[in-house]
């Protein structure tokens, strides 16, 4: 897939100097946010970014503080565990 972005001319030169690999920065940002939102799995991130191993993907996500948002079941289980711990 090819995506075209329209960037104002006044910013284009600045962006080109500061981010010579802008396409990579954009795709990495997309990967991080998609993982946080639960839209992409670590396997999908690995394929998207061309990582050699699962561990490379895990390191990439950890370096960007990217952790998936907890699901409803995880939140309920955490609340129940906290309730049990408070009763002890």
Residue pairs with C-beta under 8 A, 6 or more apart in sequence:
5 26
7 15
15 22
16 22
19 25
27 48
27 49
28 49
28 60
28 64
31 40
31 45
31 48
31 49
31 60
32 61
32 64
32 66
34 40
34 45
35 41
35 42
35 45
35 61
35 66
35 68
36 66
36 67
36 68
36 69
37 69
38 68
38 69
38 71
40 48
42 54
42 57
42 58
42 61
43 54
45 51
45 57
45 60
45 61
46 53
46 54
46 56
46 57
49 57
49 60
51 57
51 60
61 67
70 78
